[in-house]
Structures are given as structure tokens and as C-alpha cells.
Amino acid sequence: MRLFHNEWEKWAIIIIVIVLILIGLSGCSYNMVPHETKIEYGTTATDSKNDKLQEKRFITQSWRWSKHD
């Protein structure tokens, strides 16, 4: 059983692997850092079922890419 049927298949796979390695290594110079964090809390209007105030609590965070120094 042959791994490659044609010579060009071997070189195409070698080039693809090299390109993927270069892309992976270039990604190592960047990392994800927190960009913005929002905290929201409070009470809503009265619930019609039991006449109690409901509390709302939300935390949202966005991220961005940052280059290593």
C-alpha cells in the first residue's frame, strides 16, 4: 500500500502542513485578554403571581485579542 499515489500529492501535503504550522506559530504571539466587564443588578416590577419583587443579576464580559509585548 502506497501512502501517496502521485508525486504532487506528497508535495501538496507537505506544503499544507508547513502552512498550518506557520499559522499556528504566528498565533502564539497573540492572546485573549478581558476587554470589558459589565455588572448589572436591580429589581424588576412586581410579579403578578405572588406580588414580590424579583432580583436581576447579570455579569457580561467581552474579550479581545492582544499582542504579546
C-alpha positions, 0 to 999 in steps of 0.5 A: 500500500502506497501512502501517496499515489502521485508525486504532487500529492506528497508535495501538496501535503507537505506544503499544507502542513508547513502552512498550518504550522506557520499559522499556528506559530504566528498565533502564539504571539497573540492572546485573549485578554478581558476587554470589558466587564459589565455588572448589572443588578436591580429589581424588576416590577412586581410579579403578578403571581405572588406580588414580590419583587424579583432580583436581576443579576447579570455579569457580561464580559467581552474579550479581545485579542492582544499582542504579546509585548 
